[in-house]
Amino acid sequence: MKDTVEVNQGWRDKISNHAQIGGIETSVLDNGAGRGTRIAWINTGTGLRFKVVIDRAMDIADAFYNEHSLAWLSHGGITSPQPFSDHGINWLKTFGGGLLTTCGLSHVGGPESDEFGERGLHGQISNTPAEIISIIQPDPRTGNLEMSITGIIRETKPFGPSLELKRTISVTLGKAVIHIHDEVVNKGNTPAPHMLLYHFNFGWPLADEGTDILWKGKWYPNSGENAKIFREGNDFKKCPAPLDDHLGGGEEVVVVDIEADNAGQSICGLSNPKIGLAALLKFKKEQLPWFANWQHWGKGEYVTGLEPTTNPLIGQAKARENGSLIFIKPGETRYYDLELEVLNSAVTI
């Protein structure tokens, strides 16, 4: 993809403020269920602009490329963080959709309870505000086109476990690419269980009838033999029209042992030839060895999720039982790097 700013140098000696091209702008929502919630709008200067919800683990809500929305937004949209949402399926009450919702840091999957405690759907981290420690703006006049926002989000309690997520979201003026660099460190003094899932949610018009869903790998439908979408012979990598079967809670999920290239990078995405738009998500197989594709084609709730993850969606209890649960040692850090690129043409992988 062409670097818009470097190709078109017409702004040189003609701007006083970098915001005329792009940059990061922070503010606070003042109305509705999200009142008081801190956000940051990031504008790449390419037509790609998106809203980081600082008070929701620095997740990403709205995202646009030129006139096209990329993300699916739920009926509720952005809500204020709810610190006690980690019970049962209460997580859904504050699930605004958005381009990215983070799940974890210690549990991914359905609600469960065992001798190690009670865990709600997809964990607590997305309902936790960030402490912003850095905002770096671009300075085009000096040739610095990079910008970033960094924050710390804590999942902690006295006596442990105590995990800390340091997240940096960075972009470059003139490039329609979002970089996410996460560091998860155990600040406690005992080993801490760890699960992490990146819940990317794509909606209309990028996701539309005929849009190609891109991923490769050995797949396992969560609903097993009852699967209607994820079954042999069905074209489940093509977005359908809204489905009556998906009214209300209708949905299907497939877990994928996703393929990686020779460099160890896995790629997934969506490609819509009707509007000439694609989004490719890239991540390291070593860091995130599994992937889930959520499809919910309800009327007025039309969305597909592309979800790199550390584990299949089995929850902490089963992962502990089968020996796949990750434990982070005291002082240990695990790193995660993802890249989302928007292209103004249809693609394949």
Secondary structure, DSSP 8 states (H G I E B T S, - for coil): ---HHHH--TTTTT-S-GGGT-EEEEEE--SGGGTT-EEEEEE-SSSEEEEEETTTTTEEEEEEETTEE-B-B-SS-S----TT--STTGGGGG--B-SEEEEEES--SS-EEETTEEE-TTBSGGGS--EEEEEE--BGGGTB-EEEEEEEEEEE-TTS-EEEEEEEEEEETT--EEEEEEEEEE-SSS-EEEEEEEEEEE-TTTS-TT-EEE--EEEEETTGGG-SSSSTTS-TTB--S--GGGSTT--EEEEEEE---TTSEEEEEEEETTTTEEEEEEEETTT--EEEEEEEEETTEEEEEEEEESS-S-HHHHHHHHT--EEE-TT-EEEEEEEEEEESS----
